[in-house]
Amino acid sequence: MAMYDWNRNGKKDMCDNFIEYNIYQDVTGNNRNSSSSVSSDWWVPFVLYLIMAICPPLGVIIFLGILIFG
């Protein structure tokens, strides 16, 4: 459960959980990557969650397409 409303939409939802989890991982150094620099691909999941927040059916279709087609 997110402690802060990161996207300022008035509720602490899944997007806030995702943002807070990534911040926690960066701060504690528990990254999945072995490099010490911040990944330059942080925006890909952020954009996907933003699309899912704005238009959930479109977000689900894109998410399933990524899972199926890779």
All heavy atoms as a GROMACS GRO file, in nm:
protein
  565
    1MET      N    1   0.084  -0.118   0.000
    1MET     CA    2   0.000   0.000   0.000
    1MET      C    3   0.088   0.124   0.000
    1MET      O    4   0.176   0.138   0.083
    1MET     CB    5  -0.090  -0.004   0.123
    1MET     CG    6  -0.186   0.106   0.129
    1MET     SD    7  -0.312   0.076   0.006
    1MET     CE    8  -0.427   0.200   0.046
    2ALA      N    9   0.066   0.208  -0.093
    2ALA     CA   10   0.145   0.330  -0.106
    2ALA      C   11   0.123   0.423   0.012
    2ALA      O   12   0.014   0.432   0.066
    2ALA     CB   13   0.110   0.402  -0.236
    3MET      N   14   0.228   0.491   0.051
    3MET     CA   15   0.220   0.586   0.162
    3MET      C   16   0.190   0.728   0.111
    3MET      O   17   0.155   0.814   0.189
    3MET     CB   18   0.353   0.587   0.238
    3MET     CG   19   0.394   0.454   0.294
    3MET     SD   20   0.293   0.402   0.430
    3MET     CE   21   0.352   0.509   0.556
    4TYR      N   22   0.204   0.750  -0.020
    4TYR     CA   23   0.188   0.883  -0.076
    4TYR      C   24   0.115   0.873  -0.210
    4TYR      O   25   0.132   0.775  -0.284
    4TYR     CB   26   0.327   0.946  -0.095
    4TYR     CG   27   0.324   1.088  -0.147
    4TYR    CD1   28   0.289   1.194  -0.065
    4TYR    CD2   29   0.355   1.115  -0.279
    4TYR    CE1   30   0.287   1.323  -0.113
    4TYR    CE2   31   0.354   1.244  -0.328
    4TYR     CZ   32   0.319   1.348  -0.245
    4TYR     OH   33   0.316   1.476  -0.293
    5ASP      N   34   0.036   0.972  -0.242
    5ASP     CA   35  -0.035   0.978  -0.370
    5ASP      C   36   0.057   1.042  -0.474
    5ASP      O   37   0.055   1.162  -0.495
    5ASP     CB   38  -0.164   1.059  -0.352
    5ASP     CG   39  -0.248   1.063  -0.478
    5ASP    OD1   40  -0.230   0.975  -0.565
    5ASP    OD2   41  -0.330   1.154  -0.490
    6TRP      N   42   0.140   0.960  -0.537
    6TRP     CA   43   0.245   1.010  -0.627
    6TRP      C   44   0.189   1.075  -0.752
    6TRP      O   45   0.243   1.172  -0.802
    6TRP     CB   46   0.340   0.898  -0.665
    6TRP     CG   47   0.420   0.850  -0.550
    6TRP    CD1   48   0.397   0.738  -0.476
    6TRP    CD2   49   0.533   0.914  -0.490
    6TRP    NE1   50   0.489   0.729  -0.375
    6TRP    CE2   51   0.574   0.834  -0.381
    6TRP    CE3   52   0.603   1.030  -0.518
    6TRP    CZ2   53   0.682   0.867  -0.301
    6TRP    CZ3   54   0.711   1.062  -0.438
    6TRP    CH2   55   0.750   0.982  -0.331
    7ASN      N   56   0.082   1.022  -0.807
    7ASN     CA   57   0.028   1.079  -0.930
    7ASN      C   58  -0.081   1.184  -0.903
    7ASN      O   59  -0.142   1.235  -0.996
    7ASN     CB   60  -0.025   0.971  -1.024
    7ASN     CG   61  -0.133   0.886  -0.960
    7ASN    OD1   62  -0.170   0.905  -0.845
    7ASN    ND2   63  -0.183   0.790  -1.036
    8ARG      N   64  -0.105   1.213  -0.776
    8ARG     CA   65  -0.196   1.320  -0.732
    8ARG      C   66  -0.334   1.311  -0.795
    8ARG      O   67  -0.390   1.411  -0.839
    8ARG     CB   68  -0.134   1.456  -0.758
    8ARG     CG   69  -0.008   1.477  -0.679
    8ARG     CD   70   0.043   1.619  -0.697
    8ARG     NE   71   0.163   1.636  -0.618
    8ARG     CZ   72   0.277   1.679  -0.667
    8ARG    NH1   73   0.288   1.710  -0.793
    8ARG    NH2   74   0.382   1.692  -0.588
    9ASN      N   75  -0.390   1.190  -0.798
    9ASN     CA   76  -0.526   1.174  -0.849
    9ASN      C   77  -0.628   1.159  -0.737
    9ASN      O   78  -0.743   1.128  -0.762
    9ASN     CB   79  -0.534   1.055  -0.945
    9ASN     CG   80  -0.507   0.922  -0.877
    9ASN    OD1   81  -0.465   0.916  -0.762
    9ASN    ND2   82  -0.530   0.815  -0.950
   10GLY      N   83  -0.585   1.179  -0.612
   10GLY     CA   84  -0.677   1.177  -0.499
   10GLY      C   85  -0.695   1.042  -0.433
   10GLY      O   86  -0.769   1.030  -0.337
   11LYS      N   87  -0.629   0.939  -0.486
   11LYS     CA   88  -0.638   0.808  -0.423
   11LYS      C   89  -0.504   0.736  -0.438
   11LYS      O   90  -0.428   0.762  -0.530
   11LYS     CB   91  -0.749   0.724  -0.485
   11LYS     CG   92  -0.740   0.711  -0.635
   11LYS     CD   93  -0.862   0.644  -0.692
   11LYS     CE   94  -0.857   0.653  -0.844
   11LYS     NZ   95  -0.976   0.605  -0.906
   12LYS      N   96  -0.476   0.649  -0.344
   12LYS     CA   97  -0.352   0.571  -0.347
   12LYS      C   98  -0.383   0.439  -0.416
   12LYS      O   99  -0.436   0.347  -0.357
   12LYS     CB  100  -0.302   0.550  -0.205
   12LYS     CG  101  -0.267   0.679  -0.135
   12LYS     CD  102  -0.230   0.655   0.008
   12LYS     CE  103  -0.212   0.790   0.078
   12LYS     NZ  104  -0.205   0.774   0.222
   13ASP      N  105  -0.350   0.432  -0.545
   13ASP     CA  106  -0.385   0.316  -0.625
   13ASP      C  107  -0.262   0.238  -0.669
   13ASP      O  108  -0.152   0.257  -0.617
   13ASP     CB  109  -0.468   0.359  -0.746
   13ASP     CG  110  -0.402   0.469  -0.826
   13ASP    OD1  111  -0.288   0.504  -0.796
   13ASP    OD2  112  -0.465   0.520  -0.920
   14MET      N  113  -0.280   0.146  -0.763
   14MET     CA  114  -0.174   0.058  -0.809
   14MET      C  115  -0.058   0.136  -0.871
   14MET      O  116   0.058   0.098  -0.856
   14MET     CB  117  -0.230  -0.042  -0.910
   14MET     CG  118  -0.135  -0.150  -0.945
   14MET     SD  119  -0.098  -0.244  -0.796
   14MET     CE  120  -0.068  -0.400  -0.865
   15CYS      N  121  -0.086   0.244  -0.939
   15CYS     CA  122   0.018   0.326  -0.999
   15CYS      C  123   0.108   0.385  -0.890
   15CYS      O  124   0.230   0.386  -0.903
   15CYS     CB  125  -0.043   0.436  -1.084
   15CYS     SG  126   0.077   0.535  -1.173
   16ASP      N  127   0.047   0.432  -0.781
   16ASP     CA  128   0.125   0.485  -0.669
   16ASP      C  129   0.210   0.375  -0.605
   16ASP      O  130   0.324   0.398  -0.568
   16ASP     CB  131   0.033   0.546  -0.564
   16ASP     CG  132  -0.046   0.663  -0.617
   16ASP    OD1  133   0.013   0.745  -0.689
   16ASP    OD2  134  -0.166   0.672  -0.587
   17ASN      N  135   0.154   0.255  -0.593
   17ASN     CA  136   0.230   0.142  -0.538
   17ASN      C  137   0.353   0.113  -0.624
   17ASN      O  138   0.462   0.089  -0.572
   17ASN     CB  139   0.144   0.017  -0.530
   17ASN     CG  140   0.038   0.025  -0.425
   17ASN    OD1  141   0.046   0.104  -0.331
   17ASN    ND2  142  -0.066  -0.056  -0.440
   18PHE      N  143   0.335   0.114  -0.756
   18PHE     CA  144   0.445   0.085  -0.847
   18PHE      C  145   0.555   0.190  -0.836
   18PHE      O  146   0.674   0.158  -0.828
   18PHE     CB  147   0.393   0.079  -0.991
   18PHE     CG  148   0.502   0.059  -1.092
   18PHE    CD1  149   0.561  -0.063  -1.109
   18PHE    CD2  150   0.546   0.165  -1.169
   18PHE    CE1  151   0.663  -0.081  -1.201
   18PHE    CE2  152   0.647   0.149  -1.262
   18PHE     CZ  153   0.705   0.024  -1.278
   19ILE      N  154   0.517   0.317  -0.835
   19ILE     CA  155   0.615   0.426  -0.825
   19ILE      C  156   0.690   0.417  -0.693
   19ILE      O  157   0.813   0.426  -0.690
   19ILE     CB  158   0.546   0.563  -0.840
   19ILE    CG1  159   0.490   0.579  -0.982
   19ILE    CG2  160   0.643   0.676  -0.808
   19ILE    CD1  161   0.399   0.698  -0.998
   20GLU      N  162   0.618   0.394  -0.584
   20GLU     CA  163   0.681   0.386  -0.453
   20GLU      C  164   0.773   0.265  -0.442
   20GLU      O  165   0.880   0.272  -0.383
   20GLU     CB  166   0.574   0.381  -0.345
   20GLU     CG  167   0.628   0.407  -0.208
   20GLU     CD  168   0.517   0.441  -0.111
   20GLU    OE1  169   0.459   0.551  -0.124
   20GLU    OE2  170   0.490   0.357  -0.024
   21TYR      N  171   0.733   0.153  -0.502
   21TYR     CA  172   0.818   0.033  -0.501
   21TYR      C  173   0.949   0.059  -0.574
   21TYR      O  174   1.056   0.022  -0.526
   21TYR     CB  175   0.743  -0.083  -0.567
   21TYR     CG  176   0.828  -0.206  -0.584
   21TYR    CD1  177   0.855  -0.289  -0.476
   21TYR    CD2  178   0.881  -0.240  -0.707
   21TYR    CE1  179   0.933  -0.403  -0.491
   21TYR    CE2  180   0.959  -0.352  -0.724
   21TYR     CZ  181   0.984  -0.433  -0.615
   21TYR     OH  182   1.062  -0.545  -0.631
   22ASN      N  183   0.943   0.125  -0.689
   22ASN     CA  184   1.065   0.154  -0.764
   22ASN      C  185   1.154   0.253  -0.690
   22ASN      O  186   1.277   0.240  -0.693
   22ASN     CB  187   1.032   0.206  -0.903
   22ASN     CG  188   0.992   0.094  -0.995
   22ASN    OD1  189   1.050  -0.014  -0.988
   22ASN    ND2  190   0.895   0.116  -1.079
   23ILE      N  191   1.095   0.350  -0.623
   23ILE     CA  192   1.174   0.443  -0.543
   23ILE      C  193   1.244   0.368  -0.431
   23ILE      O  194   1.362   0.386  -0.405
   23ILE     CB  195   1.086   0.557  -0.488
   23ILE    CG1  196   1.040   0.647  -0.602
   23ILE    CG2  197   1.160   0.637  -0.382
   23ILE    CD1  198   0.936   0.749  -0.561
   24TYR      N  199   1.170   0.279  -0.364
   24TYR     CA  200   1.228   0.200  -0.255
   24TYR      C  201   1.345   0.114  -0.306
   24TYR      O  202   1.449   0.106  -0.243
   24TYR     CB  203   1.120   0.111  -0.192
   24TYR     CG  204   1.175   0.013  -0.092
   24TYR    CD1  205   1.209   0.056   0.036
   24TYR    CD2  206   1.194  -0.120  -0.124
   24TYR    CE1  207   1.260  -0.032   0.128
   24TYR    CE2  208   1.245  -0.209  -0.032
   24TYR     CZ  209   1.278  -0.165   0.094
   24TYR     OH  210   1.330  -0.253   0.185
   25GLN      N  211   1.326   0.051  -0.422
   25GLN     CA  212   1.432  -0.032  -0.479
   25GLN      C  213   1.555   0.050  -0.513
   25GLN      O  214   1.668   0.006  -0.491
   25GLN     CB  215   1.381  -0.106  -0.604
   25GLN     CG  216   1.275  -0.209  -0.574
   25GLN     CD  217   1.325  -0.320  -0.487
   25GLN    OE1  218   1.438  -0.366  -0.500
   25GLN    NE2  219   1.242  -0.364  -0.395
   26ASP      N  220   1.536   0.170  -0.566
   26ASP     CA  221   1.649   0.256  -0.600
   26ASP      C  222   1.723   0.304  -0.476
   26ASP      O  223   1.845   0.309  -0.473
   26ASP     CB  224   1.603   0.378  -0.681
   26ASP     CG  225   1.566   0.342  -0.824
   26ASP    OD1  226   1.605   0.233  -0.870
   26ASP    OD2  227   1.496   0.423  -0.888
   27VAL      N  228   1.649   0.340  -0.373
   27VAL     CA  229   1.710   0.393  -0.252
   27VAL      C  230   1.787   0.285  -0.176
   27VAL      O  231   1.896   0.307  -0.128
   27VAL     CB  232   1.603   0.458  -0.161
   27VAL    CG1  233   1.658   0.490  -0.024
   27VAL    CG2  234   1.550   0.584  -0.226
   28THR      N  235   1.729   0.166  -0.166
   28THR     CA  236   1.793   0.059  -0.090
   28THR      C  237   1.900  -0.014  -0.168
   28THR      O  238   1.976  -0.092  -0.111
   28THR     CB  239   1.689  -0.043  -0.040
   28THR    OG1  240   1.622  -0.100  -0.152
   28THR    CG2  241   1.591   0.021   0.055
   29GLY      N  242   1.907   0.007  -0.298
   29GLY     CA  243   2.008  -0.059  -0.379
   29GLY      C  244   1.972  -0.201  -0.415
   29GLY      O  245   2.057  -0.279  -0.456
   30ASN      N  246   1.846  -0.239  -0.402
   30ASN     CA  247   1.801  -0.374  -0.435
   30ASN      C  248   1.751  -0.381  -0.579
   30ASN      O  249   1.647  -0.437  -0.606
   30ASN     CB  250   1.688  -0.418  -0.340
   30ASN     CG  251   1.736  -0.432  -0.200
   30ASN    OD1  252   1.853  -0.460  -0.176
   30ASN    ND2  253   1.646  -0.416  -0.105
   31ASN      N  254   1.826  -0.325  -0.669
   31ASN     CA  255   1.787  -0.325  -0.810
   31ASN      C  256   1.805  -0.463  -0.869
   31ASN      O  257   1.890  -0.540  -0.828
   31ASN     CB  258   1.871  -0.225  -0.890
   31ASN     CG  259   1.842  -0.083  -0.851
   31ASN    OD1  260   1.734  -0.053  -0.802
   31ASN    ND2  261   1.937   0.004  -0.870
   32ARG      N  262   1.727  -0.491  -0.970
   32ARG     CA  263   1.743  -0.617  -1.042
   32ARG      C  264   1.868  -0.612  -1.129
   32ARG      O  265   1.927  -0.714  -1.158
   32ARG     CB  266   1.621  -0.644  -1.130
   32ARG     CG  267   1.500  -0.684  -1.047
   32ARG     CD  268   1.378  -0.689  -1.131
   32ARG     NE  269   1.324  -0.552  -1.127
   32ARG     CZ  270   1.222  -0.510  -1.196
   32ARG    NH1  271   1.162  -0.589  -1.276
   32ARG    NH2  272   1.180  -0.386  -1.185
   33ASN      N  273   1.910  -0.494  -1.169
   33ASN     CA  274   2.030  -0.479  -1.249
   33ASN      C  275   2.151  -0.475  -1.158
   33ASN      O  276   2.145  -0.425  -1.047
   33ASN     CB  277   2.025  -0.350  -1.332
   33ASN     CG  278   1.907  -0.348  -1.425
   33ASN    OD1  279   1.856  -0.452  -1.463
   33ASN    ND2  280   1.863  -0.229  -1.462
   34SER      N  281   2.262  -0.524  -1.205
   34SER     CA  282   2.382  -0.524  -1.124
   34SER      C  283   2.457  -0.391  -1.132
   34SER      O  284   2.548  -0.367  -1.054
   34SER     CB  285   2.475  -0.638  -1.166
   34SER     OG  286   2.512  -0.619  -1.301
   35SER      N  287   2.419  -0.305  -1.225
   35SER     CA  288   2.487  -0.176  -1.237
   35SER      C  289   2.439  -0.081  -1.128
   35SER      O  290   2.329  -0.093  -1.076
   35SER     CB  291   2.462  -0.115  -1.375
   35SER     OG  292   2.326  -0.085  -1.389
   36SER      N  293   2.522   0.015  -1.095
   36SER     CA  294   2.487   0.110  -0.989
   36SER      C  295   2.411   0.231  -1.041
   36SER      O  296   2.360   0.309  -0.963
   36SER     CB  297   2.614   0.156  -0.916
   36SER     OG  298   2.698   0.222  -1.007
   37SER      N  299   2.402   0.247  -1.172
   37SER     CA  300   2.332   0.361  -1.227
   37SER      C  301   2.182   0.331  -1.241
   37SER      O  302   2.140   0.217  -1.247
   37SER     CB  303   2.389   0.398  -1.364
   37SER     OG  304   2.366   0.293  -1.455
   38VAL      N  305   2.103   0.435  -1.248
   38VAL     CA  306   1.960   0.421  -1.264
   38VAL      C  307   1.930   0.380  -1.408
   38VAL      O  308   1.988   0.433  -1.502
   38VAL     CB  309   1.889   0.554  -1.229
   38VAL    CG1  310   1.740   0.542  -1.254
   38VAL    CG2  311   1.917   0.592  -1.086
   39SER      N  312   1.840   0.287  -1.425
   39SER     CA  313   1.805   0.239  -1.558
   39SER      C  314   1.741   0.350  -1.640
   39SER      O  315   1.665   0.431  -1.589
   39SER     CB  316   1.709   0.121  -1.546
   39SER     OG  317   1.662   0.083  -1.672
   40SER      N  318   1.771   0.353  -1.769
   40SER     CA  319   1.714   0.455  -1.855
   40SER      C  320   1.577   0.412  -1.909
   40SER      O  321   1.512   0.488  -1.979
   40SER     CB  322   1.807   0.484  -1.972
   40SER     OG  323   1.825   0.366  -2.049
   41ASP      N  324   1.532   0.292  -1.874
   41ASP     CA  325   1.403   0.243  -1.920
   41ASP      C  326   1.294   0.255  -1.814
   41ASP      O  327   1.196   0.184  -1.817
   41ASP     CB  328   1.415   0.097  -1.963
   41ASP     CG  329   1.502   0.080  -2.086
   41ASP    OD1  330   1.510   0.174  -2.165
   41ASP    OD2  331   1.562  -0.027  -2.100
   42TRP      N  332   1.309   0.346  -1.721
   42TRP     CA  333   1.210   0.364  -1.615
   42TRP      C  334   1.077   0.412  -1.669
   42TRP      O  335   0.973   0.388  -1.612
   42TRP     CB  336   1.260   0.462  -1.509
   42TRP     CG  337   1.280   0.600  -1.564
   42TRP    CD1  338   1.394   0.650  -1.617
   42TRP    CD2  339   1.182   0.704  -1.575
   42TRP    NE1  340   1.375   0.779  -1.660
   42TRP    CE2  341   1.245   0.814  -1.635
   42TRP    CE3  342   1.048   0.714  -1.539
   42TRP    CZ2  343   1.177   0.932  -1.660
   42TRP    CZ3  344   0.981   0.832  -1.565
   42TRP    CH2  345   1.046   0.940  -1.625
   43TRP      N  346   1.078   0.479  -1.783
   43TRP     CA  347   0.959   0.541  -1.836
   43TRP      C  348   0.864   0.442  -1.901
   43TRP      O  349   0.744   0.468  -1.911
   43TRP     CB  350   0.996   0.651  -1.935
   43TRP     CG  351   1.074   0.598  -2.052
   43TRP    CD1  352   1.209   0.584  -2.061
   43TRP    CD2  353   1.021   0.550  -2.176
   43TRP    NE1  354   1.243   0.530  -2.181
   43TRP    CE2  355   1.130   0.509  -2.255
   43TRP    CE3  356   0.893   0.539  -2.226
   43TRP    CZ2  357   1.113   0.455  -2.382
   43TRP    CZ3  358   0.876   0.486  -2.354
   43TRP    CH2  359   0.986   0.446  -2.429
   44VAL      N  360   0.912   0.325  -1.943
   44VAL     CA  361   0.826   0.228  -2.012
   44VAL      C  362   0.714   0.179  -1.921
   44VAL      O  363   0.596   0.189  -1.957
   44VAL     CB  364   0.910   0.111  -2.068
   44VAL    CG1  365   0.820   0.005  -2.129
   44VAL    CG2  366   1.009   0.162  -2.172
   45PRO      N  367   0.744   0.125  -1.801
   45PRO     CA  368   0.633   0.083  -1.715
   45PRO      C  369   0.550   0.202  -1.666
   45PRO      O  370   0.428   0.189  -1.648
   45PRO     CB  371   0.700   0.014  -1.596
   45PRO     CG  372   0.844   0.018  -1.618
   45PRO     CD  373   0.872   0.087  -1.746
   46PHE      N  374   0.614   0.317  -1.648
   46PHE     CA  375   0.539   0.436  -1.605
   46PHE      C  376   0.434   0.475  -1.709
   46PHE      O  377   0.320   0.502  -1.675
   46PHE     CB  378   0.636   0.552  -1.580
   46PHE     CG  379   0.567   0.677  -1.538
   46PHE    CD1  380   0.517   0.690  -1.410
   46PHE    CD2  381   0.551   0.782  -1.627
   46PHE    CE1  382   0.452   0.806  -1.370
   46PHE    CE2  383   0.486   0.898  -1.590
   46PHE     CZ  384   0.436   0.910  -1.460
   47VAL      N  385   0.471   0.474  -1.836
   47VAL     CA  386   0.377   0.508  -1.942
   47VAL      C  387   0.265   0.403  -1.950
   47VAL      O  388   0.148   0.438  -1.967
   47VAL     CB  389   0.449   0.521  -2.078
   47VAL    CG1  390   0.351   0.531  -2.193
   47VAL    CG2  391   0.541   0.642  -2.077
   48LEU      N  392   0.301   0.275  -1.934
   48LEU     CA  393   0.200   0.170  -1.936
   48LEU      C  394   0.099   0.189  -1.823
   48LEU      O  395  -0.021   0.181  -1.845
   48LEU     CB  396   0.265   0.033  -1.926
   48LEU     CG  397   0.170  -0.086  -1.924
   48LEU    CD1  398   0.089  -0.091  -2.053
   48LEU    CD2  399   0.246  -0.214  -1.903
   49TYR      N  400   0.147   0.217  -1.702
   49TYR     CA  401   0.055   0.238  -1.590
   49TYR      C  402  -0.026   0.366  -1.607
   49TYR      O  403  -0.141   0.372  -1.566
   49TYR     CB  404   0.131   0.240  -1.457
   49TYR     CG  405   0.170   0.101  -1.413
   49TYR    CD1  406   0.303   0.066  -1.403
   49TYR    CD2  407   0.074   0.006  -1.383
   49TYR    CE1  408   0.339  -0.061  -1.364
   49TYR    CE2  409   0.109  -0.121  -1.344
   49TYR     CZ  410   0.242  -0.155  -1.334
   49TYR     OH  411   0.277  -0.280  -1.296
   50LEU      N  412   0.032   0.465  -1.668
   50LEU     CA  413  -0.042   0.589  -1.695
   50LEU      C  414  -0.155   0.563  -1.794
   50LEU      O  415  -0.267   0.610  -1.775
   50LEU     CB  416   0.054   0.695  -1.749
   50LEU     CG  417  -0.001   0.835  -1.764
   50LEU    CD1  418  -0.043   0.889  -1.628
   50LEU    CD2  419   0.103   0.926  -1.826
   51ILE      N  420  -0.127   0.486  -1.898
   51ILE     CA  421  -0.231   0.450  -1.995
   51ILE      C  422  -0.340   0.369  -1.928
   51ILE      O  423  -0.459   0.390  -1.951
   51ILE     CB  424  -0.170   0.373  -2.114
   51ILE    CG1  425  -0.083   0.465  -2.199
   51ILE    CG2  426  -0.278   0.308  -2.200
   51ILE    CD1  427  -0.003   0.395  -2.306
   52MET      N  428  -0.299   0.275  -1.839
   52MET     CA  429  -0.398   0.194  -1.769
   52MET      C  430  -0.484   0.278  -1.674
   52MET      O  431  -0.601   0.248  -1.652
   52MET     CB  432  -0.330   0.080  -1.693
   52MET     CG  433  -0.275  -0.026  -1.784
   52MET     SD  434  -0.193  -0.159  -1.697
   52MET     CE  435  -0.333  -0.246  -1.631
   53ALA      N  436  -0.426   0.385  -1.618
   53ALA     CA  437  -0.503   0.472  -1.529
   53ALA      C  438  -0.602   0.557  -1.608
   53ALA      O  439  -0.712   0.583  -1.560
   53ALA     CB  440  -0.408   0.562  -1.450
   54ILE      N  441  -0.565   0.598  -1.728
   54ILE     CA  442  -0.652   0.684  -1.808
   54ILE      C  443  -0.759   0.601  -1.880
   54ILE      O  444  -0.876   0.637  -1.880
   54ILE     CB  445  -0.568   0.764  -1.911
   54ILE    CG1  446  -0.477   0.861  -1.836
   54ILE    CG2  447  -0.657   0.836  -2.010
   54ILE    CD1  448  -0.376   0.929  -1.924
   55CYS      N  449  -0.718   0.491  -1.940
   55CYS     CA  450  -0.812   0.408  -2.017
   55CYS      C  451  -0.780   0.260  -1.988
   55CYS      O  452  -0.701   0.199  -2.060
   55CYS     CB  453  -0.798   0.438  -2.166
   55CYS     SG  454  -0.912   0.344  -2.268
   56PRO      N  455  -0.841   0.204  -1.884
   56PRO     CA  456  -0.808   0.067  -1.844
   56PRO      C  457  -0.819  -0.039  -1.955
   56PRO      O  458  -0.730  -0.123  -1.967
   56PRO     CB  459  -0.905   0.039  -1.730
   56PRO     CG  460  -0.936   0.173  -1.674
   56PRO     CD  461  -0.934   0.266  -1.792
   57PRO      N  462  -0.925  -0.037  -2.039
   57PRO     CA  463  -0.930  -0.141  -2.143
   57PRO      C  464  -0.812  -0.134  -2.240
   57PRO      O  465  -0.757  -0.236  -2.279
   57PRO     CB  466  -1.062  -0.114  -2.216
   57PRO     CG  467  -1.144  -0.038  -2.118
   57PRO     CD  468  -1.047   0.042  -2.036
   58LEU      N  469  -0.773  -0.014  -2.278
   58LEU     CA  470  -0.659   0.002  -2.369
   58LEU      C  471  -0.530  -0.045  -2.302
   58LEU      O  472  -0.447  -0.111  -2.363
   58LEU     CB  473  -0.647   0.147  -2.414
   58LEU     CG  474  -0.531   0.179  -2.509
   58LEU    CD1  475  -0.546   0.099  -2.638
   58LEU    CD2  476  -0.526   0.326  -2.538
   59GLY      N  477  -0.516  -0.012  -2.174
   59GLY     CA  478  -0.399  -0.055  -2.099
   59GLY      C  479  -0.389  -0.205  -2.089
   59GLY      O  480  -0.281  -0.263  -2.102
   60VAL      N  481  -0.501  -0.272  -2.068
   60VAL     CA  482  -0.503  -0.418  -2.058
   60VAL      C  483  -0.465  -0.479  -2.192
   60VAL      O  484  -0.388  -0.576  -2.199
   60VAL     CB  485  -0.641  -0.468  -2.010
   60VAL    CG1  486  -0.653  -0.618  -2.024
   60VAL    CG2  487  -0.666  -0.426  -1.867
   61ILE      N  488  -0.517  -0.425  -2.300
   61ILE     CA  489  -0.484  -0.475  -2.435
   61ILE      C  490  -0.336  -0.460  -2.462
   61ILE      O  491  -0.271  -0.553  -2.512
   61ILE     CB  492  -0.569  -0.403  -2.542
   61ILE    CG1  493  -0.716  -0.442  -2.528
   61ILE    CG2  494  -0.517  -0.433  -2.682
   61ILE    CD1  495  -0.810  -0.360  -2.612
   62ILE      N  496  -0.278  -0.346  -2.430
   62ILE     CA  497  -0.135  -0.324  -2.451
   62ILE      C  498  -0.054  -0.418  -2.364
   62ILE      O  499   0.043  -0.479  -2.409
   62ILE     CB  500  -0.098  -0.177  -2.424
   62ILE    CG1  501  -0.160  -0.086  -2.530
   62ILE    CG2  502   0.054  -0.158  -2.420
   62ILE    CD1  503  -0.146   0.062  -2.500
   63PHE      N  504  -0.093  -0.432  -2.236
   63PHE     CA  505  -0.022  -0.520  -2.144
   63PHE      C  506  -0.024  -0.665  -2.193
   63PHE      O  507   0.079  -0.733  -2.193
   63PHE     CB  508  -0.084  -0.510  -2.005
   63PHE     CG  509  -0.016  -0.594  -1.902
   63PHE    CD1  510   0.111  -0.561  -1.857
   63PHE    CD2  511  -0.078  -0.707  -1.851
   63PHE    CE1  512   0.174  -0.639  -1.763
   63PHE    CE2  513  -0.016  -0.786  -1.757
   63PHE     CZ  514   0.112  -0.751  -1.713
   64LEU      N  515  -0.140  -0.713  -2.236
   64LEU     CA  516  -0.149  -0.849  -2.287
   64LEU      C  517  -0.067  -0.866  -2.417
   64LEU      O  518  -0.006  -0.970  -2.440
   64LEU     CB  519  -0.294  -0.888  -2.311
   64LEU     CG  520  -0.378  -0.906  -2.185
   64LEU    CD1  521  -0.524  -0.931  -2.220
   64LEU    CD2  522  -0.322  -1.017  -2.098
   65GLY      N  523  -0.068  -0.763  -2.500
   65GLY     CA  524   0.014  -0.768  -2.621
   65GLY      C  525   0.161  -0.779  -2.591
   65GLY      O  526   0.235  -0.854  -2.657
   66ILE      N  527   0.207  -0.708  -2.488
   66ILE     CA  528   0.348  -0.716  -2.447
   66ILE      C  529   0.378  -0.855  -2.394
   66ILE      O  530   0.483  -0.913  -2.424
   66ILE     CB  531   0.380  -0.607  -2.343
   66ILE    CG1  532   0.376  -0.470  -2.408
   66ILE    CG2  533   0.517  -0.632  -2.279
   66ILE    CD1  534   0.385  -0.355  -2.309
   67LEU      N  535   0.288  -0.910  -2.314
   67LEU     CA  536   0.311  -1.043  -2.259
   67LEU      C  537   0.314  -1.151  -2.368
   67LEU      O  538   0.396  -1.242  -2.365
   67LEU     CB  539   0.201  -1.078  -2.157
   67LEU     CG  540   0.211  -1.012  -2.022
   67LEU    CD1  541   0.092  -1.055  -1.935
   67LEU    CD2  542   0.341  -1.048  -1.952
   68ILE      N  543   0.224  -1.140  -2.464
   68ILE     CA  544   0.213  -1.242  -2.569
   68ILE      C  545   0.324  -1.227  -2.673
   68ILE      O  546   0.391  -1.325  -2.708
   68ILE     CB  547   0.075  -1.235  -2.637
   68ILE    CG1  548  -0.033  -1.277  -2.535
   68ILE    CG2  549   0.070  -1.325  -2.760
   68ILE    CD1  550  -0.175  -1.252  -2.583
   69PHE      N  551   0.347  -1.106  -2.720
   69PHE     CA  552   0.440  -1.084  -2.830
   69PHE      C  553   0.578  -1.039  -2.788
   69PHE      O  554   0.665  -1.017  -2.870
   69PHE     CB  555   0.380  -0.987  -2.932
   69PHE     CG  556   0.252  -1.037  -2.990
   69PHE    CD1  557   0.132  -0.978  -2.958
   69PHE    CD2  558   0.251  -1.144  -3.077
   69PHE    CE1  559   0.013  -1.023  -3.011
   69PHE    CE2  560   0.133  -1.191  -3.131
   69PHE     CZ  561   0.012  -1.131  -3.098
   70GLY      N  562   0.593  -1.016  -2.660
   70GLY     CA  563   0.722  -0.994  -2.603
   70GLY      C  564   0.790  -0.869  -2.601
   70GLY      O  565   0.898  -0.846  -2.576
   0.00000   0.00000   0.00000
